[in-house]
Amino acid sequence: MDRWYTAVEGVWDRSFGRIFPSKKNQEVKKKPWWRIALETFVFAVVAITLIWNYLFQIFQIPSGSMESTLLIGDKVVVWKSFDGPALVPGWHRGPHLPSLSSVEYDDIIPFVSKSYYSRGPLFELFNNAVLLATLSKVNLDKVDGRPQVRDLVKRVAVPSNMTAHFRRGELELELPGGVRMSEKDYKAARKVKDRTQRLVRASAYDARERILWYLALKREGLAQFGPTREELNALEQALRPEEQRLDPVSIEERGASYYAQLRPDDSKRTWVRALAGTYVPEGMILPLGDNRDNSYDGRRYGPLPKSAVMGEILFRFAPLSRFGGVR
């Protein structure tokens, strides 16, 4: 028994003796304080980096696109379960570890923005350690003096194998087989609570569509049959500042429908693509913000691969007044 214990102690000393010395080695030689401090710091950095990249991540909400579910500055904890974290930290387009769960409809997902410019895995690895150690207060990844927005948070609004249509900012889903349902009806059928909110009045779309009808007539040389210049100016002035930029996809589809009425025999069929909607292929999802009229989301950059999803939001820990789960 003593021989077995001595053998195990020898293996431990050779493998981990420098960090976790046995009592025998401690008695023989004590480490200087600076070496203990350095080894403790290195061990803490490695542990924090592994936790950040493979298990959990602290994330701060960068915009108001998810109001009122998540507010600007809210801090949440993300569990990296969907499709597995990147095998090489910072290399998001590389191989991933096996997933522990799958992305489902209505999940709130953090993911890497398509417009994010990466400075390489080593830089991201170091910056991630700094972010975690400072609870996201210090971000070294900056462009022109401003922190670069890498991670976004949206909700899975359209699952795979469906087509999204937008009318006056409202989402309509086209299911396999051609059946169409409004987002509200689809959520009701799946017993999912509707948490979307709107900032734009219906009258704003009335005004914008009237302007679109004028532009379609003008393109065909028929502007004299549309609204007058005085009416157009009045329509523009009636729009609130937040209504000047309406849902671009809704506007594109409506403009295409007007053009289709005027030129149904157009050989180029320039309006067909807009009316076809946005198809979400297998293995992808379409993320949208809950605050539909103030969200840069899948309507602009299209469907997102499930492999780009970083994980699942477990709970919000700051501010303390809003501590709790997120749905």
N, C-alpha and C positions, 0 to 999 in steps of 0.2 A: 504493500500500500504506500509506504514511504517513497519507494522507487517511482511509482506511478505519479505521485504528487510532485516529486522533484522534476520529472520529465515535463509535466504540464506547465510548471512554473518557469522552466527554461524556455519553452515555446512562447509563453506570454511575454517574457522579458525581451526575447528577440523581436517579437512582432510589435508590441505596444509599450515596451518598457520605457521609451523616452517620454511618452505622454502620461502613462499610468504606471509609474514605477512600483515594483513590489516592495514590501517592508524591508526585505534584505538589502535591496539596492538603495533604499532611502537612508538606511543606516550607514551604508558605505560612503555615499556621496550625496550631498544636498545641492540642488540646482540654485543658481543665483536668482534673485528676485526678477531681474529684467528678462531672463529666459522664460521663467514661469509666466510672466505677463505676456510675452510675445507669443508663446505657444497657446495660451488661453485665447488671445485675440485671433490668431489664425484658425483655431478650432471653431470659434464663434462665427467667423466669416464663412467658413466652409459649411457649417451647420445651417446658417441663415440662407445661404445660397441654395443649398439642396432643398430646404423647406419651401423657399420661394418658387423655385423652378419645377418641382416635382409634386408638391402636396398642396400648399396654400399660397395665396397671394393677397396682399392688401391693395385695394383699388379705390381711387377717389373719382367720383362722378364729375366729368369735365364740362357738361352742358345741361341745358334744361329740356333736352329732347324726351326725357322720360318722366317729366312732371305729370301728375303729382305723386307718382309711384316712387321716384327717386329725385331728390333735389340737388342742385349744384353744390358741390362740396361734401355731400354725403360720402362716408367711407364705409366700404363693405369688405367682407372676407370672401374670397373666391376659392372654391375647392376644385382642383384641376382633375375633373373626372371625365368630361366629355372628350372622346377620341384620344385621350391620353396627352400628357404634356410632351413638348418637343424633346427628343432624345438628347440633342445638343442644345443647351440653354441659349436662347437668343436666335436660333436657327429655326424660325417658325415654318418655313417652307420645306424643311427637311423631314426625316423620319420621326414618327411619334411612338411613344410607348402604348401598349394596349389600353383600350378604353375600359373604364369601370361602369359607365352608363352611356346612354344615347341621348341625343338632342331631341326633345319632344316639342310639339306644338304648344305655344304660349309660354315657353320657358324664357326667362330673362337671361340673356347671354352676353358676356364680355368677349370681345374679339379684337384682333389686330386690324387697324384701319388699312384699307387698300392704298391710301395715300402716304402711309408712314415710310420714311426713309431710314433704313437700318444702317448703323455704323459698324456692324459686325457683331458676332457672338461674344467676343471678349469684352467689348465695351458694354453691351447689354447685360452681360453677367455681372460686371462691376457695378453698373448703375442700379441693377435690381437689388444688390446687397445694400447699397446706400439708401434706396427707397424704403426697404423693409426696416433697416436700422433706425430710420428717422420717421417712420410711420407716414411715408409719402410726402414729407415736408420739403425734402431736398431732392431735386431732379436735375441731374447733370446733362441730360439729353435735351439740348436747346438748339434752336435755329433762330438766328438774328436776335439773340438775347431772350427769346421766349421758349418756355418748355414745349417740346414737340409732343403733340397728342398722338400717342401710339394706340391706346386701348379705347374702344368705344363700347357702350352698353345699349342694347336694343332688346326688343321682344320678338320671338319667332312668330311672325304674323301669317306666313304662307309656307306650308310644308312642301316636301318634294312632290313632283308629278302633278302640280296644280298650276293654274294660270291666274295671275292677279290683274284685275281691271280696276281703274280708279275713276270715279265720277263725282265731281264736286268735292274732292278730298276724301270721299268715302270709299272703302275697299270692298270689292266684290270678288269672290273666289269662284273660279270655274273648275269644278271637280272633274276627275277622269270620267269620260262619257259625255261631257258637254253640259252637265247640270250646273247652273249658276245659283249661288247663294250670297246674300249680303253677309258681311263679317259678323254683324250682330246675330243673325239667324244661325250662322255656322257655330258661333260660340255658344248660343243657347242650346243647340242640338248636342254639343259636346259637354254641356254643363260647365262652361268656363265663364267666369265673370268678365264683363267688358270693362276695361279700365282706361280706354282711350278718352281723350278730351279734345275739344275743338275750340279754337280762338276766332275763327273766321265766320262771319254771318253768311247765311244763304244769299242775301242780297248782293254780297261782294262777288259771288260767282255769277249772279244775274248780270251785273255790270260788266264783268270780264268777258262773259260769253257774248254779250252784245257787241263789245269791241272786236272780238274774234270774228264775228259774223261780218262786220264792216271790213276787216282786213281780208277776209276770204273773197268778198265781193270786189274789193279794190284790186286784188291780184288778177281777177278775171275781167277787169275793165268795166265793172258794173257798180262802182262806188255810189253812183247817183241813186241807186235803189236802197241804200243802207241808211244808217243814222247820220244826222248832220254833224258838222264839226262842233257846234254848240252843245249838242247832246253828248258827244264823246267827251268833251271837256268836263261837263257836269258829272258824267259817270266816273271819270278819273278822280275828281275832287271829292266825290262821296266816299271813296275808299279810305279806310283807316291806314296808318303807317304799317301796321302788322299785316294788312291785307294787300299790300302792293305786290308781294311775292306769294302767289297762291301755289297750291300743289302743282308742280310742273308737269307731272304725268297726266293729271286730270285735264289741264289746259291743252296739252299736246293731243290727247285723245279727242277732246271736243273740237279743236281746230281741224283735226283730220276728218271728223264727221261732217263738218261744214264743207270742206273741200270735196269730199266724196259726193255730196249732194250736187255740187256745181259741176264736177267733172267725173262722173261715174265711168266714163269710157277712157280715162287717162291711161295711156299705154305704159307709163312708168309706174303707175299705182303707188305714188309716193306716200299715200295716206294709209296703205294697208298695214304696215308694220306697227304704226301707232294704235290702230284699232285692234290689232291682234293681242294686245296686252303683254304682260311679262311672264314667260313660262319659267317655272322652277324645275330644273332637271333632277334626276335621281342623285342622291348624295349631297344636295344643296338645300338651302333654306333662304327665305326672303325676310330680312330683319327690318322692322319698322319701329319708330319711337311711339310711345304712348301719347305724347304731345304732338299730334300729327301735323299741326300747322307751324311747328317750330322745330323741325327735325330733319337733319341731313342723314338720310338712311338709304335703304335698298331701292327706293324710287329713283335715286341718283346713280348709284354704283352697281345696281343689279343684284342677282342672287349671290349668296356667299357659300363657299364650300364648308361642310360641317367640320372639316379638319382645321379650319381657321378659328373655331370656337375654343376659347381658352379654358372654360370650365363652367361651374355652376355657382351662383351667388348663394352663400349660406345664410348670412345675416348682415345687418347694418349695425356697426358699433359706435359710430359717431355721426352727428352729435348725440349725446346721451339721451336727450329728450325724444329722439326718434329710434332709440335702440330696439332691435327686434328683427323678426323675419321679413323677407321681401317676397311679394307675389304680384 
